[in-house]
Amino acid sequence: MEFTECPDPTCIAPAEVLNRFVLPSTQGGEPFVRTVCVHRHWFMLPATSLKPSPAPVPGAISAEDRRRGG
Ligand SMILES: [Zn+2]
């Protein structure tokens, strides 16, 4: 699994790279990626526009929080 930062400048939440593909262009094809962040912002953008990956998200729900409930 690959992570990046949400391309939305007002969001900057961690986002997951769903897939990569190549779109035909006048220069012979440009690599694109599709991303979705934790707030369900979907983006399709050139792979070269991806921001550097932040720290991977180990898990959305903390195990410690669940233990406290018991
Ligand atoms: Zn977002």
PDB file of the backbone (N, CA, C, O) and the ligand in Angstrom, with CONECT records:
HET     ZN  A 101       1
ATOM      1  N   MET A   1       0.849  -1.191   0.000  1.00  0.00           N
ATOM      2  CA  MET A   1       0.000   0.000   0.000  1.00  0.00           C
ATOM      3  C   MET A   1       0.884   1.240   0.000  1.00  0.00           C
ATOM      4  O   MET A   1       1.945   1.278   0.624  1.00  0.00           O
ATOM      5  N   GLU A   2       0.416   2.243  -0.713  1.00  0.00           N
ATOM      6  CA  GLU A   2       1.232   3.434  -0.884  1.00  0.00           C
ATOM      7  C   GLU A   2       0.463   4.636  -0.354  1.00  0.00           C
ATOM      8  O   GLU A   2      -0.735   4.774  -0.599  1.00  0.00           O
ATOM      9  N   PHE A   3       1.160   5.503   0.373  1.00  0.00           N
ATOM     10  CA  PHE A   3       0.483   6.653   0.966  1.00  0.00           C
ATOM     11  C   PHE A   3       1.096   7.955   0.489  1.00  0.00           C
ATOM     12  O   PHE A   3       2.281   8.031   0.163  1.00  0.00           O
ATOM     13  N   THR A   4       0.258   8.972   0.457  1.00  0.00           N
ATOM     14  CA  THR A   4       0.719  10.303   0.119  1.00  0.00           C
ATOM     15  C   THR A   4      -0.077  11.278   0.977  1.00  0.00           C
ATOM     16  O   THR A   4      -0.689  10.894   1.974  1.00  0.00           O
ATOM     17  N   GLU A   5      -0.060  12.537   0.574  1.00  0.00           N
ATOM     18  CA  GLU A   5      -0.817  13.537   1.306  1.00  0.00           C
ATOM     19  C   GLU A   5      -1.961  14.001   0.426  1.00  0.00           C
ATOM     20  O   GLU A   5      -1.794  14.106  -0.790  1.00  0.00           O
ATOM     21  N   CYS A   6      -3.113  14.280   1.003  1.00  0.00           N
ATOM     22  CA  CYS A   6      -4.263  14.710   0.209  1.00  0.00           C
ATOM     23  C   CYS A   6      -3.893  15.953  -0.612  1.00  0.00           C
ATOM     24  O   CYS A   6      -3.386  16.935  -0.070  1.00  0.00           O
ATOM     25  N   PRO A   7      -4.152  15.899  -1.918  1.00  0.00           N
ATOM     26  CA  PRO A   7      -3.816  17.043  -2.783  1.00  0.00           C
ATOM     27  C   PRO A   7      -4.624  18.292  -2.467  1.00  0.00           C
ATOM     28  O   PRO A   7      -4.252  19.387  -2.890  1.00  0.00           O
ATOM     29  N   ASP A   8      -5.719  18.152  -1.734  1.00  0.00           N
ATOM     30  CA  ASP A   8      -6.526  19.308  -1.384  1.00  0.00           C
ATOM     31  C   ASP A   8      -5.757  20.177  -0.387  1.00  0.00           C
ATOM     32  O   ASP A   8      -5.448  19.722   0.714  1.00  0.00           O
ATOM     33  N   PRO A   9      -5.443  21.426  -0.761  1.00  0.00           N
ATOM     34  CA  PRO A   9      -4.635  22.294   0.116  1.00  0.00           C
ATOM     35  C   PRO A   9      -5.321  22.622   1.432  1.00  0.00           C
ATOM     36  O   PRO A   9      -4.662  23.034   2.386  1.00  0.00           O
ATOM     37  N   THR A  10      -6.631  22.445   1.497  1.00  0.00           N
ATOM     38  CA  THR A  10      -7.335  22.742   2.743  1.00  0.00           C
ATOM     39  C   THR A  10      -7.488  21.510   3.620  1.00  0.00           C
ATOM     40  O   THR A  10      -8.061  21.578   4.707  1.00  0.00           O
ATOM     41  N   CYS A  11      -6.973  20.382   3.140  1.00  0.00           N
ATOM     42  CA  CYS A  11      -7.208  19.128   3.848  1.00  0.00           C
ATOM     43  C   CYS A  11      -5.913  18.563   4.430  1.00  0.00           C
ATOM     44  O   CYS A  11      -5.788  18.389   5.642  1.00  0.00           O
ATOM     45  N   ILE A  12      -4.952  18.279   3.548  1.00  0.00           N
ATOM     46  CA  ILE A  12      -3.647  17.687   3.871  1.00  0.00           C
ATOM     47  C   ILE A  12      -3.732  16.494   4.814  1.00  0.00           C
ATOM     48  O   ILE A  12      -2.828  16.282   5.623  1.00  0.00           O
ATOM     49  N   ALA A  13      -4.803  15.715   4.722  1.00  0.00           N
ATOM     50  CA  ALA A  13      -4.888  14.471   5.483  1.00  0.00           C
ATOM     51  C   ALA A  13      -4.101  13.392   4.737  1.00  0.00           C
ATOM     52  O   ALA A  13      -3.809  13.547   3.552  1.00  0.00           O
ATOM     53  N   PRO A  14      -3.761  12.313   5.418  1.00  0.00           N
ATOM     54  CA  PRO A  14      -3.114  11.193   4.726  1.00  0.00           C
ATOM     55  C   PRO A  14      -4.057  10.621   3.670  1.00  0.00           C
ATOM     56  O   PRO A  14      -5.259  10.480   3.893  1.00  0.00           O
ATOM     57  N   ALA A  15      -3.487  10.302   2.532  1.00  0.00           N
ATOM     58  CA  ALA A  15      -4.277   9.744   1.446  1.00  0.00           C
ATOM     59  C   ALA A  15      -3.618   8.467   0.931  1.00  0.00           C
ATOM     60  O   ALA A  15      -2.400   8.299   0.993  1.00  0.00           O
ATOM     61  N   GLU A  16      -4.453   7.589   0.428  1.00  0.00           N
ATOM     62  CA  GLU A  16      -3.953   6.332  -0.100  1.00  0.00           C
ATOM     63  C   GLU A  16      -3.900   6.403  -1.622  1.00  0.00           C
ATOM     64  O   GLU A  16      -4.822   6.909  -2.261  1.00  0.00           O
ATOM     65  N   VAL A  17      -2.819   5.893  -2.193  1.00  0.00           N
ATOM     66  CA  VAL A  17      -2.717   5.808  -3.651  1.00  0.00           C
ATOM     67  C   VAL A  17      -3.417   4.524  -4.087  1.00  0.00           C
ATOM     68  O   VAL A  17      -2.962   3.418  -3.796  1.00  0.00           O
ATOM     69  N   LEU A  18      -4.530   4.698  -4.786  1.00  0.00           N
ATOM     70  CA  LEU A  18      -5.332   3.534  -5.169  1.00  0.00           C
ATOM     71  C   LEU A  18      -4.746   2.806  -6.366  1.00  0.00           C
ATOM     72  O   LEU A  18      -4.606   1.584  -6.347  1.00  0.00           O
ATOM     73  N   ASN A  19      -4.409   3.546  -7.397  1.00  0.00           N
ATOM     74  CA  ASN A  19      -3.823   2.911  -8.563  1.00  0.00           C
ATOM     75  C   ASN A  19      -3.063   3.914  -9.413  1.00  0.00           C
ATOM     76  O   ASN A  19      -3.194   5.128  -9.264  1.00  0.00           O
ATOM     77  N   ARG A  20      -2.275   3.361 -10.299  1.00  0.00           N
ATOM     78  CA  ARG A  20      -1.493   4.171 -11.229  1.00  0.00           C
ATOM     79  C   ARG A  20      -1.832   3.742 -12.646  1.00  0.00           C
ATOM     80  O   ARG A  20      -2.052   2.560 -12.912  1.00  0.00           O
ATOM     81  N   PHE A  21      -1.873   4.692 -13.536  1.00  0.00           N
ATOM     82  CA  PHE A  21      -2.165   4.369 -14.924  1.00  0.00           C
ATOM     83  C   PHE A  21      -1.549   5.443 -15.805  1.00  0.00           C
ATOM     84  O   PHE A  21      -1.122   6.494 -15.329  1.00  0.00           O
ATOM     85  N   VAL A  22      -1.515   5.157 -17.094  1.00  0.00           N
ATOM     86  CA  VAL A  22      -0.913   6.089 -18.049  1.00  0.00           C
ATOM     87  C   VAL A  22      -1.985   6.619 -18.985  1.00  0.00           C
ATOM     88  O   VAL A  22      -2.697   5.849 -19.631  1.00  0.00           O
ATOM     89  N   LEU A  23      -2.094   7.933 -19.052  1.00  0.00           N
ATOM     90  CA  LEU A  23      -3.019   8.557 -19.986  1.00  0.00           C
ATOM     91  C   LEU A  23      -2.262   8.978 -21.237  1.00  0.00           C
ATOM     92  O   LEU A  23      -1.163   9.527 -21.156  1.00  0.00           O
ATOM     93  N   PRO A  24      -2.858   8.714 -22.389  1.00  0.00           N
ATOM     94  CA  PRO A  24      -2.207   9.140 -23.627  1.00  0.00           C
ATOM     95  C   PRO A  24      -2.093  10.656 -23.683  1.00  0.00           C
ATOM     96  O   PRO A  24      -3.017  11.367 -23.289  1.00  0.00           O
ATOM     97  N   SER A  25      -0.993  11.136 -24.159  1.00  0.00           N
ATOM     98  CA  SER A  25      -0.815  12.570 -24.308  1.00  0.00           C
ATOM     99  C   SER A  25       0.033  12.828 -25.547  1.00  0.00           C
ATOM    100  O   SER A  25       0.523  11.900 -26.190  1.00  0.00           O
ATOM    101  N   THR A  26       0.194  14.099 -25.862  1.00  0.00           N
ATOM    102  CA  THR A  26       0.978  14.448 -27.046  1.00  0.00           C
ATOM    103  C   THR A  26       2.440  14.069 -26.873  1.00  0.00           C
ATOM    104  O   THR A  26       3.195  13.982 -27.842  1.00  0.00           O
ATOM    105  N   GLN A  27       2.826  13.846 -25.627  1.00  0.00           N
ATOM    106  CA  GLN A  27       4.222  13.481 -25.368  1.00  0.00           C
ATOM    107  C   GLN A  27       4.393  11.968 -25.229  1.00  0.00           C
ATOM    108  O   GLN A  27       5.449  11.490 -24.814  1.00  0.00           O
ATOM    109  N   GLY A  28       3.349  11.225 -25.578  1.00  0.00           N
ATOM    110  CA  GLY A  28       3.480   9.777 -25.606  1.00  0.00           C
ATOM    111  C   GLY A  28       2.922   9.075 -24.394  1.00  0.00           C
ATOM    112  O   GLY A  28       3.070   7.858 -24.278  1.00  0.00           O
ATOM    113  N   GLY A  29       2.287   9.790 -23.485  1.00  0.00           N
ATOM    114  CA  GLY A  29       1.694   9.135 -22.321  1.00  0.00           C
ATOM    115  C   GLY A  29       2.242   9.714 -21.041  1.00  0.00           C
ATOM    116  O   GLY A  29       3.448   9.903 -20.881  1.00  0.00           O
ATOM    117  N   GLU A  30       1.305   9.998 -20.112  1.00  0.00           N
ATOM    118  CA  GLU A  30       1.735  10.593 -18.850  1.00  0.00           C
ATOM    119  C   GLU A  30       1.212   9.742 -17.701  1.00  0.00           C
ATOM    120  O   GLU A  30       0.030   9.400 -17.670  1.00  0.00           O
ATOM    121  N   PRO A  31       2.084   9.397 -16.756  1.00  0.00           N
ATOM    122  CA  PRO A  31       1.640   8.587 -15.614  1.00  0.00           C
ATOM    123  C   PRO A  31       0.755   9.397 -14.667  1.00  0.00           C
ATOM    124  O   PRO A  31       1.096  10.510 -14.267  1.00  0.00           O
ATOM    125  N   PHE A  32      -0.386   8.809 -14.323  1.00  0.00           N
ATOM    126  CA  PHE A  32      -1.315   9.429 -13.388  1.00  0.00           C
ATOM    127  C   PHE A  32      -1.537   8.509 -12.207  1.00  0.00           C
ATOM    128  O   PHE A  32      -1.287   7.307 -12.285  1.00  0.00           O
ATOM    129  N   VAL A  33      -2.007   9.080 -11.116  1.00  0.00           N
ATOM    130  CA  VAL A  33      -2.383   8.277  -9.955  1.00  0.00           C
ATOM    131  C   VAL A  33      -3.769   8.710  -9.488  1.00  0.00           C
ATOM    132  O   VAL A  33      -4.191   9.847  -9.702  1.00  0.00           O
ATOM    133  N   ARG A  34      -4.465   7.774  -8.846  1.00  0.00           N
ATOM    134  CA  ARG A  34      -5.752   8.090  -8.245  1.00  0.00           C
ATOM    135  C   ARG A  34      -5.585   7.946  -6.742  1.00  0.00           C
ATOM    136  O   ARG A  34      -5.064   6.939  -6.262  1.00  0.00           O
ATOM    137  N   THR A  35      -6.028   8.956  -5.997  1.00  0.00           N
ATOM    138  CA  THR A  35      -5.857   8.924  -4.546  1.00  0.00           C
ATOM    139  C   THR A  35      -7.198   9.199  -3.857  1.00  0.00           C
ATOM    140  O   THR A  35      -8.080   9.854  -4.414  1.00  0.00           O
ATOM    141  N   VAL A  36      -7.324   8.687  -2.648  1.00  0.00           N
ATOM    142  CA  VAL A  36      -8.478   9.030  -1.820  1.00  0.00           C
ATOM    143  C   VAL A  36      -7.964   9.209  -0.391  1.00  0.00           C
ATOM    144  O   VAL A  36      -7.220   8.374   0.123  1.00  0.00           O
ATOM    145  N   CYS A  37      -8.369  10.304   0.236  1.00  0.00           N
ATOM    146  CA  CYS A  37      -7.877  10.581   1.577  1.00  0.00           C
ATOM    147  C   CYS A  37      -8.876  10.080   2.617  1.00  0.00           C
ATOM    148  O   CYS A  37      -9.941   9.574   2.265  1.00  0.00           O
ATOM    149  N   VAL A  38      -8.536  10.218   3.877  1.00  0.00           N
ATOM    150  CA  VAL A  38      -9.394   9.705   4.952  1.00  0.00           C
ATOM    151  C   VAL A  38     -10.730  10.453   5.021  1.00  0.00           C
ATOM    152  O   VAL A  38     -11.677   9.978   5.649  1.00  0.00           O
ATOM    153  N   HIS A  39     -10.806  11.628   4.374  1.00  0.00           N
ATOM    154  CA  HIS A  39     -12.056  12.378   4.336  1.00  0.00           C
ATOM    155  C   HIS A  39     -12.821  12.143   3.032  1.00  0.00           C
ATOM    156  O   HIS A  39     -13.742  12.889   2.699  1.00  0.00           O
ATOM    157  N   ARG A  40     -12.434  11.112   2.311  1.00  0.00           N
ATOM    158  CA  ARG A  40     -13.121  10.728   1.073  1.00  0.00           C
ATOM    159  C   ARG A  40     -12.984  11.781  -0.017  1.00  0.00           C
ATOM    160  O   ARG A  40     -13.904  11.989  -0.808  1.00  0.00           O
ATOM    161  N   HIS A  41     -11.847  12.437  -0.057  1.00  0.00           N
ATOM    162  CA  HIS A  41     -11.568  13.331  -1.186  1.00  0.00           C
ATOM    163  C   HIS A  41     -10.874  12.518  -2.274  1.00  0.00           C
ATOM    164  O   HIS A  41      -9.779  11.993  -2.069  1.00  0.00           O
ATOM    165  N   TRP A  42     -11.521  12.422  -3.424  1.00  0.00           N
ATOM    166  CA  TRP A  42     -10.943  11.665  -4.534  1.00  0.00           C
ATOM    167  C   TRP A  42     -10.211  12.607  -5.465  1.00  0.00           C
ATOM    168  O   TRP A  42     -10.713  13.675  -5.815  1.00  0.00           O
ATOM    169  N   PHE A  43      -9.018  12.200  -5.861  1.00  0.00           N
ATOM    170  CA  PHE A  43      -8.234  13.012  -6.795  1.00  0.00           C
ATOM    171  C   PHE A  43      -7.590  12.127  -7.847  1.00  0.00           C
ATOM    172  O   PHE A  43      -7.221  10.981  -7.592  1.00  0.00           O
ATOM    173  N   MET A  44      -7.468  12.701  -9.039  1.00  0.00           N
ATOM    174  CA  MET A  44      -6.699  12.066 -10.093  1.00  0.00           C
ATOM    175  C   MET A  44      -5.694  13.106 -10.554  1.00  0.00           C
ATOM    176  O   MET A  44      -6.077  14.184 -11.008  1.00  0.00           O
ATOM    177  N   LEU A  45      -4.423  12.793 -10.441  1.00  0.00           N
ATOM    178  CA  LEU A  45      -3.424  13.801 -10.731  1.00  0.00           C
ATOM    179  C   LEU A  45      -2.168  13.157 -11.286  1.00  0.00           C
ATOM    180  O   LEU A  45      -1.928  11.967 -11.080  1.00  0.00           O
ATOM    181  N   PRO A  46      -1.365  13.946 -11.993  1.00  0.00           N
ATOM    182  CA  PRO A  46      -0.121  13.404 -12.525  1.00  0.00           C
ATOM    183  C   PRO A  46       0.761  12.856 -11.404  1.00  0.00           C
ATOM    184  O   PRO A  46       0.869  13.458 -10.335  1.00  0.00           O
ATOM    185  N   ALA A  47       1.376  11.729 -11.657  1.00  0.00           N
ATOM    186  CA  ALA A  47       2.215  11.104 -10.635  1.00  0.00           C
ATOM    187  C   ALA A  47       3.328  12.042 -10.187  1.00  0.00           C
ATOM    188  O   ALA A  47       3.794  11.965  -9.050  1.00  0.00           O
ATOM    189  N   THR A  48       3.749  12.916 -11.073  1.00  0.00           N
ATOM    190  CA  THR A  48       4.829  13.840 -10.726  1.00  0.00           C
ATOM    191  C   THR A  48       4.358  14.912  -9.747  1.00  0.00           C
ATOM    192  O   THR A  48       5.173  15.606  -9.139  1.00  0.00           O
ATOM    193  N   SER A  49       3.014  15.046  -9.593  1.00  0.00           N
ATOM    194  CA  SER A  49       2.480  16.054  -8.678  1.00  0.00           C
ATOM    195  C   SER A  49       2.259  15.511  -7.277  1.00  0.00           C
ATOM    196  O   SER A  49       1.858  16.248  -6.376  1.00  0.00           O
ATOM    197  N   LEU A  50       2.520  14.221  -7.093  1.00  0.00           N
ATOM    198  CA  LEU A  50       2.318  13.632  -5.770  1.00  0.00           C
ATOM    199  C   LEU A  50       3.244  14.268  -4.751  1.00  0.00           C
ATOM    200  O   LEU A  50       4.418  14.525  -5.017  1.00  0.00           O
ATOM    201  N   LYS A  51       2.684  14.513  -3.580  1.00  0.00           N
ATOM    202  CA  LYS A  51       3.526  15.033  -2.508  1.00  0.00           C
ATOM    203  C   LYS A  51       4.286  13.882  -1.870  1.00  0.00           C
ATOM    204  O   LYS A  51       3.853  12.733  -1.956  1.00  0.00           O
ATOM    205  N   PRO A  52       5.411  14.176  -1.231  1.00  0.00           N
ATOM    206  CA  PRO A  52       6.158  13.127  -0.545  1.00  0.00           C
ATOM    207  C   PRO A  52       5.284  12.442   0.487  1.00  0.00           C
ATOM    208  O   PRO A  52       4.459  13.077   1.144  1.00  0.00           O
ATOM    209  N   SER A  53       5.475  11.149   0.620  1.00  0.00           N
ATOM    210  CA  SER A  53       4.636  10.376   1.516  1.00  0.00           C
ATOM    211  C   SER A  53       4.921  10.720   2.968  1.00  0.00           C
ATOM    212  O   SER A  53       6.080  10.713   3.383  1.00  0.00           O
ATOM    213  N   PRO A  54       3.881  11.024   3.757  1.00  0.00           N
ATOM    214  CA  PRO A  54       4.057  11.210   5.201  1.00  0.00           C
ATOM    215  C   PRO A  54       4.224   9.857   5.865  1.00  0.00           C
ATOM    216  O   PRO A  54       4.254   8.834   5.182  1.00  0.00           O
ATOM    217  N   ALA A  55       4.330   9.835   7.144  1.00  0.00           N
ATOM    218  CA  ALA A  55       4.465   8.574   7.863  1.00  0.00           C
ATOM    219  C   ALA A  55       3.236   7.709   7.597  1.00  0.00           C
ATOM    220  O   ALA A  55       2.107   8.200   7.618  1.00  0.00           O
ATOM    221  N   PRO A  56       3.458   6.432   7.349  1.00  0.00           N
ATOM    222  CA  PRO A  56       2.325   5.532   7.110  1.00  0.00           C
ATOM    223  C   PRO A  56       1.380   5.494   8.291  1.00  0.00           C
ATOM    224  O   PRO A  56       1.810   5.613   9.439  1.00  0.00           O
ATOM    225  N   VAL A  57       0.110   5.331   8.023  1.00  0.00           N
ATOM    226  CA  VAL A  57      -0.886   5.253   9.086  1.00  0.00           C
ATOM    227  C   VAL A  57      -1.017   3.804   9.527  1.00  0.00           C
ATOM    228  O   VAL A  57      -1.501   2.973   8.758  1.00  0.00           O
ATOM    229  N   PRO A  58      -0.601   3.481  10.734  1.00  0.00           N
ATOM    230  CA  PRO A  58      -0.627   2.085  11.180  1.00  0.00           C
ATOM    231  C   PRO A  58      -2.030   1.551  11.367  1.00  0.00           C
ATOM    232  O   PRO A  58      -2.251   0.353  11.189  1.00  0.00           O
ATOM    233  N   GLY A  59      -2.970   2.379  11.715  1.00  0.00           N
ATOM    234  CA  GLY A  59      -4.343   1.910  11.922  1.00  0.00           C
ATOM    235  C   GLY A  59      -5.209   3.060  12.365  1.00  0.00           C
ATOM    236  O   GLY A  59      -4.807   3.849  13.220  1.00  0.00           O
ATOM    237  N   ALA A  60      -6.391   3.166  11.798  1.00  0.00           N
ATOM    238  CA  ALA A  60      -7.240   4.310  12.099  1.00  0.00           C
ATOM    239  C   ALA A  60      -7.760   4.238  13.529  1.00  0.00           C
ATOM    240  O   ALA A  60      -7.905   5.265  14.192  1.00  0.00           O
ATOM    241  N   ILE A  61      -8.038   3.034  14.001  1.00  0.00           N
ATOM    242  CA  ILE A  61      -8.610   2.891  15.345  1.00  0.00           C
ATOM    243  C   ILE A  61      -7.537   2.363  16.297  1.00  0.00           C
ATOM    244  O   ILE A  61      -6.913   1.334  16.037  1.00  0.00           O
ATOM    245  N   SER A  62      -7.337   3.058  17.368  1.00  0.00           N
ATOM    246  CA  SER A  62      -6.326   2.653  18.336  1.00  0.00           C
ATOM    247  C   SER A  62      -6.816   1.510  19.202  1.00  0.00           C
ATOM    248  O   SER A  62      -7.949   1.526  19.684  1.00  0.00           O
ATOM    249  N   ALA A  63      -5.968   0.526  19.395  1.00  0.00           N
ATOM    250  CA  ALA A  63      -6.352  -0.613  20.237  1.00  0.00           C
ATOM    251  C   ALA A  63      -6.490  -0.182  21.689  1.00  0.00           C
ATOM    252  O   ALA A  63      -7.289  -0.747  22.436  1.00  0.00           O
ATOM    253  N   GLU A  64      -5.714   0.815  22.087  1.00  0.00           N
ATOM    254  CA  GLU A  64      -5.777   1.263  23.474  1.00  0.00           C
ATOM    255  C   GLU A  64      -7.142   1.838  23.816  1.00  0.00           C
ATOM    256  O   GLU A  64      -7.650   1.623  24.917  1.00  0.00           O
ATOM    257  N   ASP A  65      -7.739   2.568  22.879  1.00  0.00           N
ATOM    258  CA  ASP A  65      -9.049   3.145  23.135  1.00  0.00           C
ATOM    259  C   ASP A  65     -10.088   2.064  23.403  1.00  0.00           C
ATOM    260  O   ASP A  65     -11.003   2.250  24.205  1.00  0.00           O
ATOM    261  N   ARG A  66      -9.936   0.945  22.729  1.00  0.00           N
ATOM    262  CA  ARG A  66     -10.921  -0.128  22.904  1.00  0.00           C
ATOM    263  C   ARG A  66     -10.742  -0.790  24.271  1.00  0.00           C
ATOM    264  O   ARG A  66     -11.711  -1.188  24.917  1.00  0.00           O
ATOM    265  N   ARG A  67      -9.489  -0.897  24.694  1.00  0.00           N
ATOM    266  CA  ARG A  67      -9.229  -1.548  25.987  1.00  0.00           C
ATOM    267  C   ARG A  67      -9.854  -0.758  27.138  1.00  0.00           C
ATOM    268  O   ARG A  67     -10.377  -1.337  28.089  1.00  0.00           O
ATOM    269  N   ARG A  68      -9.793   0.581  27.037  1.00  0.00           N
ATOM    270  CA  ARG A  68     -10.327   1.419  28.112  1.00  0.00           C
ATOM    271  C   ARG A  68     -11.816   1.188  28.303  1.00  0.00           C
ATOM    272  O   ARG A  68     -12.329   1.308  29.415  1.00  0.00           O
ATOM    273  N   GLY A  69     -12.505   0.859  27.230  1.00  0.00           N
ATOM    274  CA  GLY A  69     -13.951   0.672  27.301  1.00  0.00           C
ATOM    275  C   GLY A  69     -14.324  -0.563  28.100  1.00  0.00           C
ATOM    276  O   GLY A  69     -15.442  -0.655  28.608  1.00  0.00           O
ATOM    277  N   GLY A  70     -13.382  -1.539  28.221  1.00  0.00           N
ATOM    278  CA  GLY A  70     -13.730  -2.786  28.875  1.00  0.00           C
ATOM    279  C   GLY A  70     -13.556  -2.659  30.355  1.00  0.00           C
ATOM    280  O   GLY A  70     -13.802  -3.616  31.090  1.00  0.00           O
TER     281      GLY A  70
HETATM  282 ZN    ZN A 101      -8.621  15.247   1.726  1.00  0.00          ZN2+
END
